[in-house]
Amino acid sequence: MSHLSILPTVYTRADLLEASLRDEGFNVVVGGLMARFGSDPLLVDLLAGLEDSPSLGWIVGSDGVLTMVGDLQRIARHHGLEGRLQRVARRYALRSALDAAEQFTPGTQVMLEPS
């Protein structure tokens, strides 16, 4: 049983989110343009996609929180994407917790290898 579900998964670190997305097989572009239906492309801080799914983007807000943007109707129709995004959240939470643990123990280095 995973206890990571109790950790917050508000994304505030683009580097940790990028690594977590890559671990789940997403192609990630930093500072990309996301296509939008009937509108001009949107500049996002992180652009992620899979070969068979619509793109997802994240924008850093003035409060430092990364907010996901995308065509939610198209995303909802993609089978398996919800599970992948849940795994991304767990990976992010784990990376964030390990990073915090390193800050408490000087000289300690924690490494995470993709499974």
N, C-alpha and C positions, 0 to 999 in steps of 0.2 A: 504494500500500500504506500502510495506516495504522499508525503506530507507537504509537498510543494504547493498544493492548492491553497494553503493558508497564507502563502507569501503574496504580497501585492504584485500585480502585473501591470501597473501603470508604467508605460515605457517612457523613460527619461534619458536613456543612453542609446544613441543611434548605432554606436559600434557594437554593443551587445545585441541589439535587435538584428543588425545586419548579419552577424555571425550565427545567430539562432535561425534566421531565415535560410541562410546558406546550408546549414546542417540539415534542414528539412527538404533540401533539394530545390529551393527557389533560386532563380537567377535574379541577382540584385544589382541595381545601378544606384550609385550615390549621386544625387542631384539630377534626376531624370525628368523627362516630360511624360506625363500620363495622358493618354488619349481619353477624351470624354465624348459621350454621345451628344451630338448636336451643339457642341461648344468647342472653343479653342482648347488646346492642350493645357494642362495644369502643371506648373513646376512643383515638384515634390522633393523632399530631402532624401527619401529612400523610395525606390520603385522596385517592386518584386513581382515576379510572375513565374508561372509554370508553363510548360509547352501547351497544355490543353485548358488553360483557365484564363479568365480576365485578369488584367494587371491590378495590383493593389499598391497604394501609395501611402506614405506617412509624411506628415508635415509637422515640424517643430513649432509649437505655439509660443506666445510671449512668456508663458509660464514654464517653458522648458519641457512640456509634455508632448510626446509624439502622438498625433491623432491619425488614425487610419482613414483614408478616403478611397472611394471606389464606387462602382456601380453595384449597389447592394442587391438589386434584383437579379443581375446576372451572376453575382458571386453566390447567392443562395441556391442557384440551380446547379452549381458545380458539385458533383459528388466527391466526397473525400476532403474537400478544402477546409471544412469546419474542423475536422480532426487534425489536419496539419497545422492549422492556426492555433489549436489548443496545445499541440506539442511545441510550437514556437513559443507560446506563452510560458510553458513549463521550462523550456530550455533557457529562456530569458531570465526567469525567476532564479533558476539554479546558478546561472552565470553571475547574476547580481548578488546572490547570497555568498558565493565563493569569493567574489571581489571584495565584499564587505568583510569577510573573514580574514582575507589577506591584510586588510587595513588594521585589524586588531592585533595581529601577530607579526611584528616587524621581522623581516628576513625570511618569512615563510612565503613560498610560492606554490599556488594551487594551479594545476593544469587540467583542462578538460579536453578530452579527445572525442571526436565524433564516433558514434557507434555504427 
